[in-house]
Amino acid sequence: MTPYINDKDFTDYIHKNLAIPKIYNLLKWTEEIIDKSFAEEIDISIGIDYIFKDANGKLLTVQERFRESKYQQYSDFTIRYRRYNNIDSSRKKSEFYKMKADYFTYGITNCSKSNINQCTDFIKYAVIDLRKVYRMIDDGLIIISDNRKNNCEIVDNKIICPVKYNSDGSSSFFPVEIGYLVKIWGDEIIIKQKGFL
């Protein structure tokens, strides 16, 4: 058994060993090699983890989040909202406020961080067109609300999503039900998925 690893190492491993062969190769997206310091800068400042080129040569930017199998019961993807205890005030607003990636790849693996050598597949994954999600938020069709219950709801053909707080109080996030996106907008927002629908 391998030792427990941190989030970044887990994500890097899943990107290389699962996401490339099981998602991006099927989409015919090829990863662009970028300078390490530039990669760190765009990750921190605008929430872009990778740059790909599609089959037509168009550049696409992607943010990724991969989770352990213990999260497989959830049918939503989550976006980090605020980090309340960050000593750097410019980083209190989290990825929701800075994310400029075209796509968000969200996957739940068949393993945990403590047994990463047993990661062989995704239980669920979705490639989400973030530009369209943000447009729906701007247009008031997806509403992020601090005054909601625990789950997303469809109300008057809009998705209302609650802000949720991590148990340690360090940060918040909001979940978006993937099935609701498809129910209202068909396959306009979900580019590719497995296990969510």
N, C-alpha and C positions, 0 to 999 in steps of 0.2 A: 504494500500500500504506500502511496506517495504521501508526503506531509501536506497539511492544509496550506493552500496558497492564497495569495491576495487577489482582489478583484481584477486588477490590471493583468496579472499573469494568467488568470483564468480566462479572461476575455481574449487575450492574445492567443492562447492555446486553442480556444474554440474557433476563433477567426481562421486561423491557419489550417486546423485539422478537420473542421466540420463546415464552417460557413463557405469557404472557398469551393470545396468540391460539391457540397450538397445544396448550395443556394446560388452563388455567383456564377459558377460554371454553367448551371442550367439556364441562367438568364443571359449567358454569353457576355458577362461583364468581366473585364480584365483589370486587375489592380495595377495602378500606376505606382511606380517607385518614386517616393518623394524624400527629400532631405529630412533627417530626424529632427533638427531644430525647427524647421518649418512645420512638420507634422505636430510637434508639441504646441507650437504657437496657434495653429488653427483649431486644435482640440480645445485648448483653454479659452481662446477668445471667441470662436464662433461654432463650437460643438461639432466639428468635422473630424471623424476618425480616419477615414480613408477616401481616396479619390479613385474612381474606376473609369474605364472607357467602355462604352457599350459597343454592340456589333457594328454600329454606324459611325463609330469614332467620336461620339459625343461624350464629353466629360460629365461624370455624375459624382456628387459628394454624398457620403454616407456616414451616419452615426450608428453605432452598434451598442446593444445591451444584451448580454446573455446571462441566463439565470440557471440555478441548480434545479434538479428534478423536484425538489420539495415544493416548488411553486406551480406545479403542473395543473392544479385545480383551478387556477385563474384563467379567465377567458379575455383578459384585457391586456393592453400594454400600458406602461407607466412612463411618465415624463417627470423628471425632478423639477420641483417648483422653486423652493427657497431653502437656503441653508442658514439657519438662524444664528448659529454660534461661530460662524467663520470670522476669524479676527480681521481678515481683509474685507473691508466693507464693500469693495467692488465685486466680491464673490458671494455676497449674501443672496443675490438673485441667481438662481441656478439655471440649468440648461434651457428651460422654457424661454427665458428672456434673451438668450444669446444664440440659440441653435439656428444655424443657417444651412444645415445640410439639406440636400434634396430629398433624401430617403432615410428612413429609420429601419434598421434590421433588428428585430426583437425576437429572441429565441429562448426556449426552455429546453435544456439538455436532458439526456437520460442518465446524468451522473451528478455528483456533488464535487465541491472543491477538495474534499478529502479523498476522493477516489477518481481523480481526473484521468488516470490512465485507463479507466473503464468507459470514458466518453466515446461513444460510437455514432451517436445520431442526435437529432432534435426530436423531442416529443411533439413540440409545437414551434413554429416560427412564422413570422409575417414580415414582409417587406412593404413598408407603408410610405406612401407619397406624402412627405411632410409638408411640401409646399401647399398641397390641397388641404391638409389638416389645418394649417395656420390660416389659410384663406377662410375656411369654415369658421374658425375662431373669430377672425376679424369681422366676418359677416354676421356674427351672432347666431350661427347655426350649431356650433359647439360652444357651450357655456361652462366656464370653470367657476364653481361657486363654493365659498367657504361655509355656506349655510345649507348644505345638503346632507342627506343621510349617507350611509356608507357606500352605496352603489350608484352607478350611472343609471339614468332613466331617459326614456324618450318621452318628451312632452311637446305636443304641437309640432311634431316632425323636427324637433331639435334634440340634440343630445346634451343633457345637463350632467356634468361630472363633478364629484365632490373633491375638495382638497383633503388629502389624508396626511396624517402625521406619523413619522416613524416613532416607535415606542421609546426611543432614547431622547426624543425631543429635538434632535439635531437638525432635522430637515423635514420638508414636506414634499409631496408629489401628488399628481392626479392621474387616475386610471381612465382609459378610454376603452370601452367595450368594442372589440373588433367586429363582433356580430352586428352591433348597432350601426357601425359605419356601412357595412354591406347592406343591411336592411333598408337604410335610407338612400344610399348613393350607389348601390350595386358594386361592381368591381372597379369603380373609378378611383378609389383610394388605396385599396390593397392590391399591390402589384403581383405578389405571389405569397402563398401561405400553405401551411400544412398543420393540421390538427386543431385549428381554432374554430373551423366551421363544420 
